[in-house]
């Protein structure tokens, strides 16, 4: 048994579905036919008994109505009536009180039966099947001083033949059902597995040709497999974007890292050749190397921050009830660093709110947004920081009135290493990682980061966090 199970488990799923569906269809067909056969057989037996009872009732009513004394002169009329009542494959006979035969009318009933089943071996009243075909019914008859028995024997060979023919037809249909259910099971398995085979071909294509392969979708289908195929395509789209971003990240990171390394390498080679003997060259090279090293250190720290923002998951109890104070404190620090800027602060709506975000990450997000606003304010020295509550969410907005972002660059500014102003160096314009880090941190808390900007019209960056009810 275990060996059979092991062999069956190795079958392809197509054959498993075919066999199971064929077996199920066959069992259902057999069960239906078996119930139908048992019902018809029982109905035929019941019908034979009812017909025999009707004949018995008619005979008794006639004999009692005429009040026969069963004299020799009356036997002719009695026989004539019994012959008229009698049916094909049936026997009717009258017995006296001693069980002796008085009158018998028979049609297609074997003669041996009358000697094989004498009255003394059976009760005087009742219905019995003496064998598979013969139905016997007896009823007592009393008219004045006459005490006898009316006996009817019904030969059910026709019913038996009909039942046998019906059984043979059932067997033939069962064999036909095996073939039809096998073919139907195969077609059903093929139809069910066709979308999965399509997905398998797409996966093989992804393996051989890359992540650009997709599953062809049928727009008219809306079942679970169609949803799975759509989900597969969405996953491959996301994977392709992820690979593209990873490739771009590696290229951009290599470029950003190569520049300070190349500068430091050039100054070191200069010092190694002859610059170490010139105090001015030595001082200039050391200062340049220190600046590039600081730049390199800042880039590595931003990369680590971005990596942590993408991998870490937020704890369920990360919430901060003093968001307004945290932001006000941060703006105070920025005012000290940039006294030439004016900060317009409106944080009253969240003064009593509890936000689903940690204090550290809230500070980091707002610092990135404020730093970008200061860096790209241009001639304008005004920055607005505001807050609002909307349907269980807290919205924080930072607005500058500077150079803005073009319509083409706006969807791309959250990509890693992307800078709308390509002319800016890493030292002056950052490394293009700030908004990427902010975006990942906001997404950790199921929040949103939205940007609204126009070239020369300033920029508004809005982040949303869930507002948590106080305990």
C-alpha positions as CSV (number, residue, x, y, z in Angstrom):
1,X,0.0,0.0,0.0
2,X,2.8,2.4,0.9
3,X,4.6,1.5,-2.2
4,X,1.5,2.2,-4.3
5,X,1.1,5.6,-2.6
6,X,4.8,6.5,-3.3
7,X,4.3,5.6,-7.0
8,X,1.1,7.6,-7.2
9,X,2.8,10.6,-5.5
10,X,5.4,10.6,-8.3
11,X,2.8,11.0,-11.0
12,X,2.5,14.4,-12.7
13,X,-0.2,16.5,-11.4
14,X,-2.0,16.3,-14.7
15,X,-2.4,12.5,-14.3
16,X,-3.4,12.9,-10.7
17,X,-6.2,15.2,-11.6
18,X,-7.3,13.0,-14.4
19,X,-7.4,9.9,-12.2
20,X,-9.1,11.5,-9.3
21,X,-11.7,13.3,-11.4
22,X,-12.4,10.2,-13.4
23,X,-12.7,8.1,-10.3
24,X,-15.1,10.6,-8.7
25,X,-17.2,10.8,-11.8
26,X,-17.3,7.0,-12.0
27,X,-18.2,6.5,-8.4
28,X,-21.0,9.1,-8.7
29,X,-22.4,7.4,-11.8
30,X,-22.2,3.9,-10.1
31,X,-23.9,5.2,-6.9
32,X,-26.7,6.9,-9.0
33,X,-27.3,3.7,-11.0
34,X,-27.2,1.5,-8.0
35,X,-29.8,3.6,-6.2
36,X,-31.9,3.7,-9.3
37,X,-31.6,0.0,-9.8
38,X,-32.6,-0.8,-6.2
39,X,-35.6,1.6,-6.4
40,X,-36.8,0.1,-9.7
41,X,-36.5,-3.5,-8.5
42,X,-38.3,-2.6,-5.2
43,X,-41.0,-0.8,-7.2
44,X,-41.5,-3.8,-9.5
45,X,-41.9,-6.1,-6.6
46,X,-44.3,-3.8,-4.9
47,X,-46.3,-3.4,-8.1
48,X,-46.6,-7.2,-8.5
49,X,-47.9,-7.5,-4.9
50,X,-50.4,-4.7,-5.5
51,X,-51.7,-6.3,-8.7
52,X,-52.0,-9.6,-7.0
53,X,-53.9,-8.0,-4.1
54,X,-56.3,-6.4,-6.5
55,X,-57.0,-9.7,-8.2
56,X,-57.5,-11.3,-4.8
57,X,-59.9,-8.6,-3.7
58,X,-61.9,-8.9,-6.9
59,X,-62.2,-12.7,-6.6
60,X,-63.3,-12.6,-2.9
61,X,-65.9,-9.9,-3.6
62,X,-67.3,-11.9,-6.5
63,X,-67.5,-15.2,-4.6
64,X,-69.0,-13.5,-1.5
65,X,-71.5,-11.5,-3.5
66,X,-72.8,-14.6,-5.4
67,X,-72.8,-16.7,-2.2
68,X,-71.6,-19.8,-4.0
69,X,-71.8,-23.1,-2.2
70,X,-69.3,-24.6,-4.6
71,X,-71.6,-27.3,-5.9
72,X,-70.7,-29.0,-9.1
73,X,-73.3,-27.0,-11.0
74,X,-71.7,-23.7,-9.9
75,X,-68.1,-24.6,-11.0
76,X,-68.6,-23.6,-14.6
77,X,-69.5,-20.0,-13.8
78,X,-66.8,-19.8,-11.2
79,X,-64.2,-21.1,-13.7
80,X,-65.4,-18.7,-16.3
81,X,-65.0,-15.7,-13.9
82,X,-61.5,-16.9,-12.8
83,X,-60.3,-17.3,-16.3
84,X,-61.5,-13.7,-17.1
85,X,-59.7,-12.4,-14.0
86,X,-56.6,-14.5,-14.4
87,X,-53.6,-12.9,-16.1
88,X,-50.6,-14.2,-18.1
89,X,-48.1,-16.1,-16.0
90,X,-50.5,-16.4,-13.1
91,X,-52.4,-19.3,-11.4
92,X,-55.6,-19.1,-9.3
93,X,-57.0,-22.1,-7.4
94,X,-59.6,-22.8,-4.7
95,X,-58.8,-25.1,-1.8
96,X,-61.2,-26.7,0.7
97,X,-60.7,-26.7,4.4
98,X,-58.5,-29.8,4.1
99,X,-56.3,-28.2,1.5
100,X,-57.7,-30.3,-1.3
101,X,-57.9,-28.6,-4.7
102,X,-61.4,-27.7,-5.8
103,X,-60.7,-25.6,-8.9
104,X,-57.6,-24.3,-10.6
105,X,-57.0,-21.8,-13.4
106,X,-53.5,-21.5,-14.7
107,X,-51.6,-19.8,-17.5
108,X,-47.9,-20.4,-17.9
109,X,-47.3,-21.7,-14.4
110,X,-45.3,-24.9,-14.1
111,X,-47.4,-28.0,-13.0
112,X,-44.7,-29.1,-10.5
113,X,-45.4,-26.1,-8.3
114,X,-48.8,-27.4,-7.2
115,X,-47.1,-30.5,-5.7
116,X,-44.0,-28.7,-4.5
117,X,-45.8,-26.4,-2.1
118,X,-48.8,-28.0,-0.4
119,X,-51.1,-25.9,1.7
120,X,-50.1,-27.5,5.0
121,X,-46.5,-26.1,4.8
122,X,-47.7,-22.5,4.5
123,X,-49.9,-20.3,6.7
124,X,-53.5,-19.9,5.5
125,X,-53.1,-16.1,4.9
126,X,-50.2,-14.0,3.7
127,X,-47.8,-13.2,0.9
128,X,-44.5,-15.0,0.2
129,X,-41.9,-15.2,-2.5
130,X,-41.3,-18.9,-2.8
131,X,-38.3,-18.4,-5.0
132,X,-36.8,-15.7,-7.1
133,X,-39.7,-15.6,-9.5
134,X,-42.9,-17.0,-7.9
135,X,-45.1,-14.8,-5.7
136,X,-47.7,-16.7,-3.6
137,X,-50.8,-15.0,-1.9
138,X,-53.4,-16.9,0.1
139,X,-56.6,-15.6,1.7
140,X,-59.2,-17.6,3.7
141,X,-62.7,-17.8,2.2
142,X,-65.9,-18.5,4.4
143,X,-69.3,-18.7,2.8
144,X,-72.0,-20.2,5.1
145,X,-70.7,-23.7,5.9
146,X,-67.8,-23.6,3.4
147,X,-64.4,-22.8,4.8
148,X,-61.6,-22.7,2.2
149,X,-58.7,-20.8,0.7
150,X,-58.2,-18.7,-2.3
151,X,-54.7,-19.0,-3.7
152,X,-53.0,-16.8,-6.3
153,X,-49.5,-17.6,-7.7
154,X,-47.8,-15.0,-9.8
155,X,-44.8,-15.8,-12.0
156,X,-42.5,-12.7,-12.1
157,X,-40.2,-13.9,-14.8
158,X,-41.0,-10.9,-17.0
159,X,-40.0,-8.6,-14.1
160,X,-36.9,-10.7,-13.6
161,X,-36.0,-10.4,-17.3
162,X,-36.6,-6.7,-17.3
163,X,-34.4,-6.3,-14.1
164,X,-31.6,-8.4,-15.7
165,X,-31.8,-6.4,-18.9
166,X,-31.7,-3.2,-16.9
167,X,-28.7,-4.5,-14.9
168,X,-26.8,-5.4,-18.1
169,X,-27.5,-1.9,-19.5
170,X,-26.2,-0.5,-16.2
171,X,-23.0,-2.5,-16.5
172,X,-22.5,-1.4,-20.1
173,X,-23.1,2.2,-19.1
174,X,-20.6,1.8,-16.2
175,X,-17.9,0.7,-18.6
176,X,-18.8,3.6,-20.9
177,X,-18.7,5.9,-17.8
178,X,-15.1,4.7,-17.1
179,X,-14.1,5.8,-20.6
180,X,-16.1,9.0,-20.7
181,X,-15.0,10.0,-17.2
182,X,-11.3,9.3,-18.1
183,X,-11.6,11.5,-21.2
184,X,-13.5,14.1,-19.3
185,X,-11.0,14.0,-16.4
186,X,-8.2,14.4,-18.8
187,X,-9.9,17.4,-20.6
188,X,-10.7,18.9,-17.2
189,X,-7.2,18.5,-15.9
190,X,-5.8,20.0,-19.1
191,X,-8.1,23.0,-18.9
192,X,-7.3,23.6,-15.2
193,X,-3.6,23.2,-15.7
194,X,-3.4,25.3,-18.9
195,X,-2.9,28.6,-17.0
196,X,-0.3,27.0,-14.7
197,X,1.5,25.6,-17.8
198,X,1.5,29.2,-19.2
199,X,3.0,30.4,-15.9
200,X,5.6,27.6,-16.1
201,X,6.6,28.7,-19.6
202,X,6.8,32.3,-18.4
203,X,9.1,31.2,-15.5
204,X,11.3,29.2,-17.9
205,X,11.4,32.3,-20.0
206,X,12.5,34.4,-17.0
207,X,15.2,31.8,-16.2
208,X,16.5,31.8,-19.8
209,X,15.8,35.3,-21.0
210,X,15.6,37.5,-17.9
211,X,12.9,39.3,-15.9
212,X,11.2,40.9,-19.0
213,X,9.1,37.8,-19.6
214,X,5.4,38.0,-18.6
215,X,2.4,35.8,-18.5
216,X,-0.3,36.5,-21.2
217,X,-3.5,37.4,-19.4
218,X,-7.0,36.7,-20.6
219,X,-9.1,39.8,-19.9
220,X,-12.3,37.8,-19.9
221,X,-11.3,35.6,-17.0
222,X,-11.6,36.7,-13.4
223,X,-11.0,33.6,-11.4
224,X,-8.4,32.7,-8.7
225,X,-5.8,31.5,-11.3
226,X,-6.2,34.6,-13.3
227,X,-5.6,36.6,-10.1
228,X,-2.5,34.5,-9.5
229,X,-1.2,35.2,-13.0
230,X,-1.9,38.9,-12.6
231,X,-0.1,38.9,-9.3
232,X,2.9,37.1,-10.9
233,X,3.1,39.8,-13.6
234,X,2.9,42.5,-10.9
235,X,5.6,40.7,-9.0
236,X,7.8,40.5,-12.1
237,X,7.2,44.2,-12.8
238,X,8.3,45.0,-9.3
239,X,11.3,42.7,-9.5
240,X,12.4,44.2,-12.8
241,X,12.1,47.7,-11.3
242,X,14.0,46.5,-8.3
243,X,16.8,45.0,-10.5
244,X,16.9,48.2,-12.5
245,X,17.2,50.3,-9.4
246,X,19.8,48.0,-8.0
247,X,21.8,48.2,-11.2
248,X,21.4,52.0,-11.2
249,X,22.3,52.1,-7.5
250,X,25.5,50.2,-8.1
251,X,26.5,52.4,-11.0
252,X,25.7,55.6,-9.1
253,X,27.4,54.4,-5.9
254,X,30.5,53.4,-7.9
255,X,30.5,56.8,-9.6
256,X,30.0,58.6,-6.2
257,X,32.7,56.5,-4.5
258,X,35.1,56.7,-7.5
259,X,35.3,60.5,-7.5
260,X,36.6,61.0,-3.9
261,X,38.8,58.0,-4.2
262,X,40.3,59.3,-7.5
263,X,40.9,62.7,-6.0
264,X,42.6,61.2,-2.9
265,X,44.7,58.9,-5.1
266,X,45.8,61.8,-7.3
267,X,46.9,63.9,-4.3
268,X,48.7,60.9,-2.7
269,X,50.6,60.2,-5.9
270,X,51.5,63.8,-6.2
271,X,52.9,63.8,-2.7
272,X,54.7,60.5,-3.3
273,X,56.4,61.9,-6.4
274,X,57.6,65.3,-5.3
275,X,54.9,67.2,-3.4
276,X,55.9,66.0,0.1
277,X,59.0,68.2,0.0
278,X,56.8,71.3,-0.8
279,X,55.0,72.5,2.3
280,X,52.3,74.3,0.3
281,X,51.6,71.3,-1.9
282,X,51.6,69.1,1.1
283,X,49.1,71.3,3.0
284,X,46.8,71.6,-0.1
285,X,46.9,67.8,-0.7
286,X,46.2,66.9,2.9
287,X,43.3,69.4,3.1
288,X,41.8,68.1,-0.1
289,X,42.2,64.4,1.0
290,X,40.5,65.2,4.4
291,X,37.6,66.9,2.6
292,X,37.1,64.0,0.2
293,X,37.4,61.5,3.1
294,X,34.7,63.5,4.9
295,X,32.6,63.4,1.8
296,X,33.2,59.6,1.5
297,X,32.3,59.1,5.1
298,X,29.1,61.0,4.7
299,X,28.2,59.0,1.6
300,X,28.8,55.7,3.4
301,X,26.7,56.8,6.4
302,X,23.8,57.7,4.1
303,X,24.1,54.4,2.3
304,X,23.9,52.6,5.7
305,X,20.9,54.7,6.7
306,X,19.2,53.8,3.5
307,X,19.9,50.1,4.0
308,X,18.6,50.1,7.5
309,X,15.4,52.0,6.4
310,X,14.7,49.4,3.8
311,X,15.3,46.3,6.0
312,X,14.1,47.2,9.4
313,X,10.5,46.6,10.4
314,X,8.6,49.0,12.7
315,X,7.7,47.8,16.2
316,X,4.0,47.8,17.0
317,X,4.5,50.1,20.0
318,X,6.6,52.7,18.1
319,X,4.6,55.9,18.7
320,X,5.5,59.5,19.6
321,X,3.1,61.7,21.6
322,X,5.2,64.9,21.5
323,X,5.6,65.3,17.8
324,X,5.1,69.0,17.7
325,X,7.7,69.6,20.4
326,X,10.2,67.4,18.6
327,X,9.7,69.3,15.3
328,X,9.8,72.7,17.1
329,X,13.1,71.7,18.8
330,X,14.5,70.6,15.4
331,X,13.5,73.9,13.8
332,X,15.1,75.8,16.6
333,X,18.4,74.0,15.9
334,X,18.1,74.8,12.2
335,X,17.5,78.5,13.0
336,X,20.7,78.6,14.9
337,X,22.6,77.0,11.9
338,X,20.9,79.1,9.3
339,X,19.9,82.5,10.9
340,X,19.3,84.0,7.6
341,X,16.2,81.8,7.1
342,X,12.7,82.6,8.5
343,X,10.6,79.5,9.5
344,X,6.8,79.9,9.7
345,X,5.6,77.1,12.0
346,X,1.9,75.9,12.4
347,X,1.9,72.7,14.5
348,X,-1.1,73.3,16.7
349,X,-3.3,70.6,15.1
350,X,-0.9,67.8,16.2
351,X,0.0,69.2,19.6
352,X,-2.2,66.6,21.3
353,X,-1.9,63.8,18.7
354,X,0.0,60.5,19.1
355,X,1.7,59.5,15.9
356,X,2.7,56.0,14.8
357,X,6.4,56.8,14.4
358,X,9.5,56.7,16.6
359,X,11.1,60.0,17.7
360,X,14.4,59.2,16.1
361,X,12.9,58.5,12.7
362,X,10.5,61.5,12.9
363,X,13.6,63.7,13.5
364,X,15.5,62.1,10.7
365,X,12.6,62.6,8.2
366,X,12.0,66.2,9.1
367,X,15.7,67.0,9.1
368,X,16.0,65.6,5.5
369,X,13.0,67.7,4.4
370,X,14.2,70.9,6.1
371,X,17.7,70.4,4.8
372,X,16.4,70.1,1.2
373,X,14.1,73.1,1.6
374,X,17.1,75.2,2.8
375,X,19.4,73.9,0.1
376,X,17.0,74.6,-2.8
377,X,15.3,77.8,-1.5
378,X,17.4,79.9,-3.9
379,X,16.9,83.6,-3.3
380,X,14.0,83.0,-1.0
381,X,14.7,82.7,2.7
382,X,11.3,81.7,3.9
383,X,10.2,78.1,4.8
384,X,6.8,77.0,6.1
385,X,6.3,74.0,8.3
386,X,2.6,73.1,8.9
387,X,0.5,70.2,10.2
388,X,-3.1,69.0,9.9
389,X,-5.3,66.1,10.8
390,X,-7.4,64.1,8.3
391,X,-9.4,61.0,9.0
392,X,-7.1,59.3,11.4
393,X,-3.9,60.6,9.7
394,X,-1.5,63.3,10.7
395,X,-0.1,65.4,7.7
396,X,3.2,67.2,8.1
397,X,4.2,69.6,5.3
398,X,7.5,71.5,4.6
399,X,7.2,74.2,1.9
400,X,9.9,76.3,0.3
401,X,9.6,79.1,-2.3
402,X,12.8,78.4,-4.2
403,X,13.9,77.0,-7.5
404,X,11.3,74.1,-7.5
405,X,11.5,70.9,-9.5
406,X,10.5,70.4,-13.2
407,X,7.6,68.2,-14.1
408,X,9.9,65.6,-15.7
409,X,12.2,65.3,-12.6
410,X,9.4,65.3,-10.0
411,X,8.6,61.5,-10.2
412,X,12.3,60.6,-10.0
413,X,13.6,62.7,-7.1
414,X,12.9,59.9,-4.5
415,X,15.2,57.5,-6.5
416,X,18.6,56.8,-5.0
417,X,21.4,59.2,-6.2
418,X,19.0,61.2,-8.4
419,X,19.6,64.9,-8.4
420,X,17.4,67.2,-10.4
421,X,20.2,69.7,-10.8
422,X,22.9,67.5,-12.5
423,X,25.5,70.3,-12.2
424,X,25.6,70.1,-8.4
425,X,28.4,68.2,-6.8
426,X,28.2,65.9,-3.9
427,X,29.7,68.5,-1.6
428,X,27.2,71.2,-2.5
429,X,24.1,69.4,-3.6
430,X,24.2,66.2,-1.5
431,X,24.4,62.7,-2.8
432,X,20.8,62.3,-3.9
433,X,20.0,59.9,-1.0
434,X,18.1,62.1,1.4
435,X,14.6,61.8,-0.1
436,X,15.1,58.1,-0.7
437,X,15.9,57.6,3.0
438,X,12.9,59.7,3.9
439,X,10.6,57.7,1.6
440,X,11.8,54.4,3.0
441,X,11.3,55.5,6.6
442,X,7.8,56.8,5.9
443,X,6.9,53.6,4.2
444,X,8.0,51.6,7.2
445,X,5.1,53.0,9.1
446,X,2.6,52.6,6.2
447,X,2.7,56.3,5.6
448,X,2.9,58.3,2.4
449,X,5.3,60.9,1.0
450,X,3.8,63.3,-1.5
451,X,5.5,66.1,-3.5
452,X,4.0,69.1,-5.2
453,X,6.3,71.4,-7.2
454,X,6.8,73.5,-10.2
455,X,9.9,74.9,-11.8
456,X,10.6,78.3,-10.2
457,X,7.4,77.9,-8.0
458,X,8.9,76.3,-4.9
459,X,8.2,72.8,-3.5
460,X,5.9,71.3,-0.9
461,X,6.7,67.9,0.6
462,X,4.0,66.3,2.7
463,X,4.4,63.1,4.8
464,X,1.5,61.3,6.5
465,X,1.5,59.1,9.6
466,X,-1.3,57.2,11.3
467,X,-2.8,58.9,14.3
468,X,-3.0,56.6,17.3
469,X,-5.8,56.9,19.8
470,X,-4.6,57.6,23.4
471,X,-4.9,54.8,25.9
